[in-house]
């Protein structure tokens, strides 16, 4: 089982991205959970969302305390929340930033842990014309997860989730953002 914790701010779509990941994993015949964790619902407030993905049924139903993967959607949260909390040196970090993984390691004094970075803000602004980094971060996460879930299945979930809410142009922009982040995510 892989446990994932998302750090974002209200309104950035991390809860939706977490749900889309779980749905895509389930669509492929595996097991998944998605759970949000936020206090007073307000735009801009820090929040967490959680995923569990597994080849076997998941019987644990609680917050993710010791994540294998931490996804930081909003880079301002690197200074605002304890994003490394509960991780050990085998954890993987996926961070939205224009910095390289080595620069993030040095700036925050991160020991161990595999670091991936992607400039999801840039991708969102270029493709979506809005700072909605959830889909680009989902693309980066899918790349890091490897064979756990196919990016094409996540694309189907995006179309299912947003298909009736967005124009065809906006839907296509989200798909482009997914694939760009999938291709542009950097590792050390």
N, C-alpha and C positions, 0 to 999 in steps of 0.2 A: 504494500500500500504506500502511496505517495501522498503526503500531506502538504498543502499549499496555504500560505497566508498572504492575502492581498492587503496593501496599505494604500489608501487613497483619501480623497476628500469627497464629501457628499456632492453629487451632481456630475462626477467624472465618469460614472458608468462602471465602476469596478464590480458592483453587485451584479449588474447585468452580464458583464464578461464572465464572472464566476458561474453564473447560471448557464450561460451558453457553453462554457467548457464542460460542465457536468452533463448537459444534454447531448453534446457531441460524443462524449465518452460512452454514454449509455446507448446512443444510436449505433455505436460500433460493437455492442454486445458485452461491454465491460460494466463495471460498477462505479458509481460516482455520487458524491454529495456536494451541495453548495449551501452555505449558511452565511448570512450577513451578521455583523456585530456592530451596531452603532447605537449611540445614545439618542439624545433629542435629534430628530430628523431635521437637519437644516443644511442648506447648501453651503459648501465650504468647510464644514466640520470634519475633522479626521474620522475615518471609519476603517474597519477591517472586514474582510470577507474571507471565507475559508472554503477550500475544496479538499476532498479526499477522492482519489482515483485508485482503482484496484482491478486486478484480474479476478479476484474473489469477492464474495458478498462482504459488505462493510457492516459490522455490528456496533461500531462505536458511533455515538451520536452526541457530540459535544464540540466545544471550540477546539481548534487546533492549538495545542500548547507548545509542541516542539516540531515546528515545520521543517520539512525537507527542502522546501523552496519558499522563498519570500519574494513577492512581486511588489515593487514600489512604483506606483503609478504617478505620484506627484513628488518630484524631487525635493520640494521644500520640506517634505516630511522626514527627510534624512536628518534634519536638525531638530525636528519637532516631536518625533515619537521614537521609542526604543525599538527600531525595526529589527535589530539583531536578537531581541529578547527570545529566549527559548531555543535558539539555534546552537548547534555545535559546529566544529570546524569542517564537518562534512556537508553542511548546508550549501544550497545554491541560492545566489541572489540575482534577481533580474531587475535592473534599475533603469528608469526613464531618465536619461541625462545625455548631454552632448559630450560628456567626458568618456575617456576610455576606461575599461575595467581597471587597468593599472593606476590611473589617476584617482579613481574612486577608492581603491585599496589604500593608496597613500594618504589621501585627504582625510579618510575616516579611520585610519589605523586598523583596518580589518585584517585579522589573521585567519589563515586557512580559508575555507569557504570559496567555492567557485563563483566568480563574478561575471555576469553578462550585462552589457549595456546596450541600449537602443535609444535613439533620439525620437521617442514617440510623440513628443510635443511638436517637433518639426514635421513629422509625417502627418500628424493630425491637422496641423495648420495648412499644409500644402494640399492634402487630399480632401479633408472635410471642411476646411475653412473655419474651424472652431477648435478650441482646446479640449477635445474629447479623446483622451488617450487610451480609453479602454480597449478598443479593437486593435490598435497597434501593439499594446502590451500583451494582448491575447495572442497575437501572431508570434511575438518573441517567445512567449511561454510555450506555445505549441512546438516551436523549433527545438527548445531546450528539452521538452518532454520526449522528443524522438518518436519512437514507434507506439507510444501510448495512445495517441490520437492523430489522425491525418488532418492536415490543414484543409483539405477539400471537404471533410466532414464539418469542420468548424465554419467554413464558408457557407455550407448548407444551413447551419444553425443561424448564422447571421441573417441570411435571406429569410428564414422562417421567423425569426424574432422581429426583424425590422421591416419585412416585406410590405406589410399593410400600413406602416407608420411613415415610411419615407418615400420620397420620389425615386424614380428609377435612377436618376443621376446620383442622389445621395446614397442609395443602396450600393451602386457601383463604386462610389468613392470609399465606402467602408470596406468593400472587398479588396480594393487596391491597397488601402491602408494595412489590412491584415497581411497581405502578401509582401508588401514592402518591408514591414517590420520583421517578418519571417526571414527575409533575405538579408536584412541589414543588421540584425542583432550581432554584437561583437562579443567574443570571449577572449580571455587572456592567452 
